[in-house]
């Protein structure tokens, strides 16, 4: 598990992220290299990073997918679907 990740200003100002969505997105952005590789660390790992419960992680990822910031990669591993971050250059935000 990666122990250091960064919140970028554009994640709050351009994407409008805050709270759990911001923490989850920033972590996934870091570990996937802006969507260059998939995340398959599972809900347990994300719950530890976010300091929250697995149901909260699930709901947070669902919201990020609905907003178009993440997508399922089609695979399943451990306790989570394999997911990818939509590359920053592909995001349609203000």
N, CA, C and O atoms as CSV, one atom per row, in Angstrom:
chain,resi,resn,atom,element,x,y,z
A,1,UNK,N,N,0.843,-1.176,0.000
A,1,UNK,CA,C,0.000,0.000,0.000
A,1,UNK,C,C,0.892,1.243,0.000
A,1,UNK,O,O,1.833,1.355,0.785
A,2,UNK,N,N,0.577,2.149,-0.879
A,2,UNK,CA,C,1.291,3.418,-0.938
A,2,UNK,C,C,0.903,4.235,0.286
A,2,UNK,O,O,-0.273,4.307,0.641
A,3,UNK,N,N,1.881,4.845,0.926
A,3,UNK,CA,C,1.579,5.566,2.158
A,3,UNK,C,C,1.549,7.078,1.980
A,3,UNK,O,O,1.150,7.796,2.898
A,4,UNK,N,N,1.960,7.570,0.829
A,4,UNK,CA,C,1.975,9.009,0.602
A,4,UNK,C,C,1.282,9.321,-0.715
A,4,UNK,O,O,1.560,8.694,-1.738
A,5,UNK,N,N,0.379,10.293,-0.682
A,5,UNK,CA,C,-0.277,10.757,-1.897
A,5,UNK,C,C,-0.609,12.226,-1.713
A,5,UNK,O,O,-0.612,12.736,-0.593
A,6,UNK,N,N,-0.882,12.891,-2.796
A,6,UNK,CA,C,-1.064,14.339,-2.756
A,6,UNK,C,C,-2.435,14.750,-3.270
A,6,UNK,O,O,-2.974,14.168,-4.211
A,7,UNK,N,N,-2.976,15.763,-2.628
A,7,UNK,CA,C,-4.191,16.404,-3.114
A,7,UNK,C,C,-3.740,17.589,-3.950
A,7,UNK,O,O,-3.058,18.486,-3.454
A,8,UNK,N,N,-4.123,17.588,-5.215
A,8,UNK,CA,C,-3.760,18.677,-6.114
A,8,UNK,C,C,-4.862,19.732,-6.096
A,8,UNK,O,O,-6.037,19.408,-5.925
A,9,UNK,N,N,-4.482,20.986,-6.272
A,9,UNK,CA,C,-5.450,22.075,-6.248
A,9,UNK,C,C,-6.570,21.862,-7.265
A,9,UNK,O,O,-7.725,22.167,-6.970
A,10,UNK,N,N,-6.257,21.346,-8.453
A,10,UNK,CA,C,-7.265,21.158,-9.493
A,10,UNK,C,C,-8.318,20.128,-9.101
A,10,UNK,O,O,-9.424,20.132,-9.641
A,11,UNK,N,N,-7.976,19.247,-8.162
A,11,UNK,CA,C,-8.946,18.244,-7.723
A,11,UNK,C,C,-10.095,18.898,-6.961
A,11,UNK,O,O,-11.226,18.414,-7.001
A,12,UNK,N,N,-9.807,19.989,-6.274
A,12,UNK,CA,C,-10.861,20.709,-5.553
A,12,UNK,C,C,-11.460,21.811,-6.420
A,12,UNK,O,O,-12.681,21.955,-6.484
A,13,UNK,N,N,-10.621,22.579,-7.078
A,13,UNK,CA,C,-11.132,23.734,-7.825
A,13,UNK,C,C,-11.806,23.352,-9.144
A,13,UNK,O,O,-12.839,23.926,-9.487
A,14,UNK,N,N,-11.251,22.406,-9.881
A,14,UNK,CA,C,-11.815,22.034,-11.176
A,14,UNK,C,C,-12.808,20.881,-11.085
A,14,UNK,O,O,-13.831,20.879,-11.769
A,15,UNK,N,N,-12.499,19.897,-10.234
A,15,UNK,CA,C,-13.381,18.739,-10.125
A,15,UNK,C,C,-14.444,18.916,-9.050
A,15,UNK,O,O,-15.456,18.216,-9.049
A,16,UNK,N,N,-14.217,19.844,-8.143
A,16,UNK,CA,C,-15.183,20.085,-7.082
A,16,UNK,C,C,-15.236,18.986,-6.037
A,16,UNK,O,O,-16.273,18.776,-5.409
A,17,UNK,N,N,-14.127,18.282,-5.844
A,17,UNK,CA,C,-14.096,17.183,-4.884
A,17,UNK,C,C,-13.828,17.688,-3.476
A,17,UNK,O,O,-13.140,18.690,-3.281
A,18,UNK,N,N,-14.381,16.980,-2.499
A,18,UNK,CA,C,-14.116,17.270,-1.093
A,18,UNK,C,C,-14.378,16.000,-0.292
A,18,UNK,O,O,-14.940,15.035,-0.810
A,19,UNK,N,N,-13.976,16.007,0.950
A,19,UNK,CA,C,-14.239,14.887,1.856
A,19,UNK,C,C,-13.728,13.555,1.356
A,19,UNK,O,O,-12.623,13.458,0.823
A,20,UNK,N,N,-14.550,12.522,1.535
A,20,UNK,CA,C,-14.153,11.166,1.146
A,20,UNK,C,C,-13.875,11.051,-0.340
A,20,UNK,O,O,-12.955,10.339,-0.741
A,21,UNK,N,N,-14.656,11.741,-1.166
A,21,UNK,CA,C,-14.433,11.673,-2.609
A,21,UNK,C,C,-13.050,12.224,-2.962
A,21,UNK,O,O,-12.362,11.667,-3.818
A,22,UNK,N,N,-12.649,13.293,-2.320
A,22,UNK,CA,C,-11.335,13.885,-2.576
A,22,UNK,C,C,-10.216,12.946,-2.153
A,22,UNK,O,O,-9.263,12.738,-2.904
A,23,UNK,N,N,-10.323,12.382,-0.968
A,23,UNK,CA,C,-9.280,11.469,-0.473
A,23,UNK,C,C,-9.170,10.246,-1.369
A,23,UNK,O,O,-8.070,9.852,-1.759
A,24,UNK,N,N,-10.309,9.643,-1.697
A,24,UNK,CA,C,-10.292,8.446,-2.545
A,24,UNK,C,C,-9.722,8.753,-3.914
A,24,UNK,O,O,-8.882,8.004,-4.413
A,25,UNK,N,N,-10.166,9.847,-4.537
A,25,UNK,CA,C,-9.694,10.189,-5.875
A,25,UNK,C,C,-8.200,10.495,-5.861
A,25,UNK,O,O,-7.466,10.021,-6.728
A,26,UNK,N,N,-7.743,11.279,-4.892
A,26,UNK,CA,C,-6.320,11.635,-4.824
A,26,UNK,C,C,-5.456,10.385,-4.670
A,26,UNK,O,O,-4.417,10.259,-5.318
A,27,UNK,N,N,-5.883,9.474,-3.821
A,27,UNK,CA,C,-5.126,8.236,-3.632
A,27,UNK,C,C,-5.107,7.404,-4.908
A,27,UNK,O,O,-4.051,6.939,-5.339
A,28,UNK,N,N,-6.270,7.219,-5.504
A,28,UNK,CA,C,-6.340,6.421,-6.733
A,28,UNK,C,C,-5.580,7.073,-7.874
A,28,UNK,O,O,-4.955,6.378,-8.675
A,29,UNK,N,N,-5.622,8.382,-7.960
A,29,UNK,CA,C,-4.871,9.106,-8.980
A,29,UNK,C,C,-3.373,8.824,-8.831
A,29,UNK,O,O,-2.671,8.592,-9.816
A,30,UNK,N,N,-2.905,8.847,-7.602
A,30,UNK,CA,C,-1.488,8.604,-7.324
A,30,UNK,C,C,-1.080,7.166,-7.653
A,30,UNK,O,O,-0.076,6.945,-8.330
A,31,UNK,N,N,-1.852,6.198,-7.178
A,31,UNK,CA,C,-1.434,4.794,-7.353
A,31,UNK,C,C,-1.652,4.280,-8.774
A,31,UNK,O,O,-1.049,3.280,-9.163
A,32,UNK,N,N,-2.503,4.945,-9.552
A,32,UNK,CA,C,-2.707,4.494,-10.927
A,32,UNK,C,C,-1.915,5.307,-11.940
A,32,UNK,O,O,-1.944,5.008,-13.133
A,33,UNK,N,N,-1.215,6.326,-11.479
A,33,UNK,CA,C,-0.440,7.143,-12.409
A,33,UNK,C,C,-1.337,7.847,-13.415
A,33,UNK,O,O,-1.087,7.792,-14.619
A,34,UNK,N,N,-2.386,8.513,-12.925
A,34,UNK,CA,C,-3.345,9.216,-13.779
A,34,UNK,C,C,-4.002,8.268,-14.774
A,34,UNK,O,O,-4.173,8.602,-15.946
A,35,UNK,N,N,-4.366,7.087,-14.293
A,35,UNK,CA,C,-5.110,6.152,-15.125
A,35,UNK,C,C,-4.267,5.281,-16.036
A,35,UNK,O,O,-4.813,4.525,-16.839
A,36,UNK,N,N,-2.951,5.370,-15.930
A,36,UNK,CA,C,-2.084,4.554,-16.792
A,36,UNK,C,C,-2.134,3.076,-16.429
A,36,UNK,O,O,-1.883,2.217,-17.274
A,37,UNK,N,N,-2.459,2.779,-15.172
A,37,UNK,CA,C,-2.615,1.385,-14.754
A,37,UNK,C,C,-3.840,1.282,-13.861
A,37,UNK,O,O,-4.318,2.287,-13.336
A,38,UNK,N,N,-4.335,0.095,-13.691
A,38,UNK,CA,C,-5.555,-0.124,-12.906
A,38,UNK,C,C,-5.226,-0.253,-11.428
A,38,UNK,O,O,-4.116,-0.635,-11.057
A,39,UNK,N,N,-6.195,0.067,-10.597
A,39,UNK,CA,C,-6.104,-0.145,-9.154
A,39,UNK,C,C,-6.821,-1.444,-8.817
A,39,UNK,O,O,-7.974,-1.644,-9.201
A,40,UNK,N,N,-6.143,-2.315,-8.107
A,40,UNK,CA,C,-6.786,-3.563,-7.694
A,40,UNK,C,C,-6.509,-3.862,-6.221
A,40,UNK,O,O,-6.465,-5.021,-5.806
A,41,UNK,N,N,-6.326,-2.813,-5.452
A,41,UNK,CA,C,-5.986,-2.974,-4.040
A,41,UNK,C,C,-7.137,-3.355,-3.143
A,41,UNK,O,O,-6.915,-3.850,-2.039
A,42,UNK,N,N,-8.350,-3.142,-3.580
A,42,UNK,CA,C,-9.503,-3.578,-2.812
A,42,UNK,C,C,-10.085,-2.526,-1.888
A,42,UNK,O,O,-9.465,-1.504,-1.595
A,43,UNK,N,N,-11.299,-2.813,-1.440
A,43,UNK,CA,C,-12.012,-1.903,-0.550
A,43,UNK,C,C,-11.341,-1.793,0.817
A,43,UNK,O,O,-11.358,-0.729,1.435
A,44,UNK,N,N,-10.755,-2.883,1.286
A,44,UNK,CA,C,-10.114,-2.861,2.602
A,44,UNK,C,C,-8.966,-1.861,2.621
A,44,UNK,O,O,-8.841,-1.070,3.556
A,45,UNK,N,N,-8.135,-1.895,1.595
A,45,UNK,CA,C,-7.024,-0.947,1.521
A,45,UNK,C,C,-7.539,0.488,1.483
A,45,UNK,O,O,-7.029,1.354,2.194
A,46,UNK,N,N,-8.540,0.735,0.661
A,46,UNK,CA,C,-9.088,2.095,0.574
A,46,UNK,C,C,-9.724,2.530,1.889
A,46,UNK,O,O,-9.626,3.699,2.260
A,47,UNK,N,N,-10.370,1.613,2.595
A,47,UNK,CA,C,-10.977,1.990,3.874
A,47,UNK,C,C,-9.900,2.393,4.884
A,47,UNK,O,O,-10.124,3.282,5.706
A,48,UNK,N,N,-8.746,1.751,4.827
A,48,UNK,CA,C,-7.635,2.118,5.707
A,48,UNK,C,C,-7.079,3.489,5.335
A,48,UNK,O,O,-6.805,4.310,6.210
A,49,UNK,N,N,-6.913,3.733,4.049
A,49,UNK,CA,C,-6.401,5.022,3.575
A,49,UNK,C,C,-7.362,6.150,3.940
A,49,UNK,O,O,-6.944,7.214,4.396
A,50,UNK,N,N,-8.657,5.903,3.732
A,50,UNK,CA,C,-9.669,6.925,3.958
A,50,UNK,C,C,-10.074,7.048,5.420
A,50,UNK,O,O,-10.678,8.047,5.810
A,51,UNK,N,N,-9.752,6.052,6.231
A,51,UNK,CA,C,-10.146,6.064,7.631
A,51,UNK,C,C,-11.641,5.929,7.811
A,51,UNK,O,O,-12.243,6.599,8.650
A,52,UNK,N,N,-12.237,5.055,7.012
A,52,UNK,CA,C,-13.691,4.898,7.039
A,52,UNK,C,C,-14.063,3.431,6.845
A,52,UNK,O,O,-13.192,2.562,6.814
A,53,UNK,N,N,-15.340,3.166,6.717
A,53,UNK,CA,C,-15.818,1.788,6.584
A,53,UNK,C,C,-15.861,1.355,5.115
A,53,UNK,O,O,-15.829,2.182,4.204
A,54,UNK,N,N,-15.933,0.056,4.915
A,54,UNK,CA,C,-16.018,-0.482,3.554
A,54,UNK,C,C,-17.301,-0.032,2.845
A,54,UNK,O,O,-17.238,0.304,1.663
A,55,UNK,N,N,-18.470,-0.009,3.518
A,55,UNK,CA,C,-19.652,0.517,2.824
A,55,UNK,C,C,-19.485,1.980,2.373
A,55,UNK,O,O,-19.977,2.362,1.311
A,56,UNK,N,N,-18.796,2.785,3.174
A,56,UNK,CA,C,-18.536,4.172,2.779
A,56,UNK,C,C,-17.620,4.220,1.565
A,56,UNK,O,O,-17.821,5.041,0.671
A,57,UNK,N,N,-16.617,3.351,1.522
A,57,UNK,CA,C,-15.732,3.277,0.357
A,57,UNK,C,C,-16.545,2.922,-0.881
A,57,UNK,O,O,-16.416,3.565,-1.923
A,58,UNK,N,N,-17.377,1.902,-0.762
A,58,UNK,CA,C,-18.209,1.470,-1.890
A,58,UNK,C,C,-19.057,2.626,-2.404
A,58,UNK,O,O,-19.103,2.872,-3.609
A,59,UNK,N,N,-19.729,3.338,-1.500
A,59,UNK,CA,C,-20.586,4.457,-1.892
A,59,UNK,C,C,-19.784,5.603,-2.493
A,59,UNK,O,O,-20.241,6.255,-3.433
A,60,UNK,N,N,-18.596,5.853,-1.960
A,60,UNK,CA,C,-17.734,6.911,-2.486
A,60,UNK,C,C,-17.290,6.589,-3.907
A,60,UNK,O,O,-17.329,7.454,-4.782
A,61,UNK,N,N,-16.867,5.343,-4.143
A,61,UNK,CA,C,-16.452,4.940,-5.486
A,61,UNK,C,C,-17.627,5.010,-6.457
A,61,UNK,O,O,-17.464,5.405,-7.611
A,62,UNK,N,N,-18.796,4.629,-5.990
A,62,UNK,CA,C,-19.995,4.697,-6.831
A,62,UNK,C,C,-20.250,6.139,-7.268
A,62,UNK,O,O,-20.535,6.391,-8.439
A,63,UNK,N,N,-20.150,7.082,-6.334
A,63,UNK,CA,C,-20.354,8.497,-6.659
A,63,UNK,C,C,-19.303,9.000,-7.647
A,63,UNK,O,O,-19.627,9.742,-8.574
A,64,UNK,N,N,-18.046,8.598,-7.452
A,64,UNK,CA,C,-16.984,9.027,-8.362
A,64,UNK,C,C,-17.195,8.458,-9.765
A,64,UNK,O,O,-16.904,9.125,-10.758
A,65,UNK,N,N,-17.699,7.227,-9.844
A,65,UNK,CA,C,-18.010,6.631,-11.152
A,65,UNK,C,C,-19.170,7.374,-11.803
A,65,UNK,O,O,-19.128,7.669,-12.998
A,66,UNK,N,N,-20.206,7.676,-11.021
A,66,UNK,CA,C,-21.361,8.401,-11.564
A,66,UNK,C,C,-20.970,9.785,-12.084
A,66,UNK,O,O,-21.553,10.283,-13.047
A,67,UNK,N,N,-19.988,10.394,-11.441
A,67,UNK,CA,C,-19.522,11.720,-11.869
A,67,UNK,C,C,-18.530,11.635,-13.037
A,67,UNK,O,O,-18.119,12.658,-13.583
A,68,UNK,N,N,-18.155,10.419,-13.410
A,68,UNK,CA,C,-17.274,10.232,-14.557
A,68,UNK,C,C,-15.795,10.308,-14.262
A,68,UNK,O,O,-14.993,10.476,-15.181
A,69,UNK,N,N,-15.410,10.189,-12.995
A,69,UNK,CA,C,-14.001,10.283,-12.626
A,69,UNK,C,C,-13.305,8.928,-12.546
A,69,UNK,O,O,-12.077,8.860,-12.592
A,70,UNK,N,N,-14.076,7.853,-12.428
A,70,UNK,CA,C,-13.543,6.493,-12.374
A,70,UNK,C,C,-14.365,5.612,-13.296
A,70,UNK,O,O,-15.490,5.960,-13.656
A,71,UNK,N,N,-13.805,4.470,-13.679
A,71,UNK,CA,C,-14.586,3.469,-14.400
A,71,UNK,C,C,-14.073,2.083,-14.059
A,71,UNK,O,O,-12.906,1.909,-13.708
A,72,UNK,N,N,-14.958,1.095,-14.164
A,72,UNK,CA,C,-14.576,-0.299,-13.936
A,72,UNK,C,C,-13.739,-0.784,-15.099
A,72,UNK,O,O,-14.015,-0.473,-16.258
A,73,UNK,N,N,-12.716,-1.546,-14.776
A,73,UNK,CA,C,-11.835,-2.099,-15.798
A,73,UNK,C,C,-12.329,-3.454,-16.293
A,73,UNK,O,O,-11.758,-4.022,-17.224
A,74,UNK,N,N,-13.383,-3.969,-15.676
A,74,UNK,CA,C,-13.940,-5.243,-16.102
A,74,UNK,C,C,-13.448,-6.432,-15.304
A,74,UNK,O,O,-14.101,-7.475,-15.301
A,75,UNK,N,N,-12.334,-6.310,-14.639
A,75,UNK,CA,C,-11.808,-7.418,-13.860
A,75,UNK,C,C,-12.270,-7.377,-12.422
A,75,UNK,O,O,-12.806,-6.369,-11.961
A,76,UNK,N,N,-12.062,-8.473,-11.715
A,76,UNK,CA,C,-12.373,-8.533,-10.296
A,76,UNK,C,C,-11.183,-9.161,-9.592
A,76,UNK,O,O,-10.652,-10.175,-10.045
A,77,UNK,N,N,-10.765,-8.564,-8.493
A,77,UNK,CA,C,-9.641,-9.096,-7.741
A,77,UNK,C,C,-9.834,-8.738,-6.277
A,77,UNK,O,O,-10.335,-7.656,-5.971
A,78,UNK,N,N,-9.461,-9.591,-5.398
A,78,UNK,CA,C,-9.614,-9.415,-3.949
A,78,UNK,C,C,-11.060,-9.085,-3.629
A,78,UNK,O,O,-11.973,-9.810,-4.023
A,79,UNK,N,N,-11.268,-7.980,-2.908
A,79,UNK,CA,C,-12.619,-7.634,-2.476
A,79,UNK,C,C,-13.185,-6.451,-3.256
A,79,UNK,O,O,-14.100,-5.780,-2.777
A,80,UNK,N,N,-12.662,-6.190,-4.434
A,80,UNK,CA,C,-13.141,-5.043,-5.205
A,80,UNK,C,C,-12.996,-5.299,-6.689
A,80,UNK,O,O,-12.170,-6.102,-7.122
A,81,UNK,N,N,-13.809,-4.606,-7.457
A,81,UNK,CA,C,-13.611,-4.615,-8.892
A,81,UNK,C,C,-12.322,-3.868,-9.202
A,81,UNK,O,O,-11.909,-2.990,-8.444
A,82,UNK,N,N,-11.694,-4.213,-10.304
A,82,UNK,CA,C,-10.526,-3.480,-10.751
A,82,UNK,C,C,-11.035,-2.175,-11.363
A,82,UNK,O,O,-11.891,-2.188,-12.248
A,83,UNK,N,N,-10.505,-1.061,-10.890
A,83,UNK,CA,C,-10.981,0.238,-11.369
A,83,UNK,C,C,-9.836,1.083,-11.895
A,83,UNK,O,O,-8.674,0.873,-11.548
A,84,UNK,N,N,-10.181,2.025,-12.723
A,84,UNK,CA,C,-9.206,2.973,-13.261
A,84,UNK,C,C,-9.701,4.395,-13.044
A,84,UNK,O,O,-10.900,4.665,-12.990
A,85,UNK,N,N,-8.741,5.280,-12.924
A,85,UNK,CA,C,-9.021,6.704,-12.875
A,85,UNK,C,C,-9.100,7.195,-14.313
A,85,UNK,O,O,-8.249,6.847,-15.132
A,86,UNK,N,N,-10.103,7.991,-14.627
A,86,UNK,CA,C,-10.163,8.606,-15.945
A,86,UNK,C,C,-9.015,9.611,-16.013
A,86,UNK,O,O,-8.901,10.467,-15.136
A,87,UNK,N,N,-8.157,9.524,-17.042
A,87,UNK,CA,C,-7.021,10.436,-17.123
A,87,UNK,C,C,-7.469,11.894,-17.068
A,87,UNK,O,O,-8.508,12.255,-17.621
A,88,UNK,N,N,-6.684,12.716,-16.401
A,88,UNK,CA,C,-7.014,14.138,-16.234
A,88,UNK,C,C,-7.303,14.821,-17.556
A,88,UNK,O,O,-8.213,15.645,-17.647
A,89,UNK,N,N,-6.533,14.484,-18.582
A,89,UNK,CA,C,-6.716,15.113,-19.884
A,89,UNK,C,C,-8.059,14.770,-20.525
A,89,UNK,O,O,-8.519,15.482,-21.418
A,90,UNK,N,N,-8.687,13.688,-20.079
A,90,UNK,CA,C,-9.968,13.261,-20.642
A,90,UNK,C,C,-11.182,13.771,-19.879
A,90,UNK,O,O,-12.316,13.626,-20.336
A,91,UNK,N,N,-10.944,14.372,-18.713
A,91,UNK,CA,C,-12.057,14.854,-17.892
A,91,UNK,C,C,-12.674,16.082,-18.505
A,91,UNK,O,O,-11.972,16.997,-18.935
A,92,UNK,N,N,-13.985,16.101,-18.544
A,92,UNK,CA,C,-14.717,17.240,-19.085
A,92,UNK,C,C,-15.231,18.083,-17.933
A,92,UNK,O,O,-16.380,17.965,-17.506
A,93,UNK,N,N,-14.338,18.943,-17.442
A,93,UNK,CA,C,-14.689,19.825,-16.319
A,93,UNK,C,C,-14.319,21.254,-16.674
A,93,UNK,O,O,-13.539,21.498,-17.594
A,94,UNK,N,N,-14.886,22.189,-15.937
A,94,UNK,CA,C,-14.627,23.603,-16.184
A,94,UNK,C,C,-13.203,23.981,-15.896
A,94,UNK,O,O,-12.827,25.142,-16.056
